[in-house]
Amino acid sequence: MGRMKEAYIQIMNDNDGIPEDLTLADFLKMKELNIYNWQEYERAQERTRLQLNKQKDLGETTKDSEGESIRREENNQ
């Protein structure tokens, strides 16, 4: 059986059918993350969004040549 078909069947089994809001992008991301339950997937997506927002709020950081984290300065021009 094809891997996409297996993922589709796994999603159907874990959710008692196909979630109404499932998009192709969601399907592919769920397959990539190996998360087939819709509620677990939405929680994982929310955690990712919160982490990205937190990083954005703290400012971007990068590492210098010695591996030390430094904060990037923003252009205020």
MOSULKA-V769975 format. One record per helix or strand of 2 or more residues. SS is the DSSP state (H for helix, E for strand). FROM is the first residue (numbers start at 1). TO is the last residue. If there is no record, write none. Layout:
ss->{SS | SS}
from->{FROM | FROM}
to->{TO | TO}
This chain:
ss->{H | H | H | E | E}
from->{3 | 24 | 38 | 61 | 69}
to->{15 | 33 | 58 | 63 | 71}
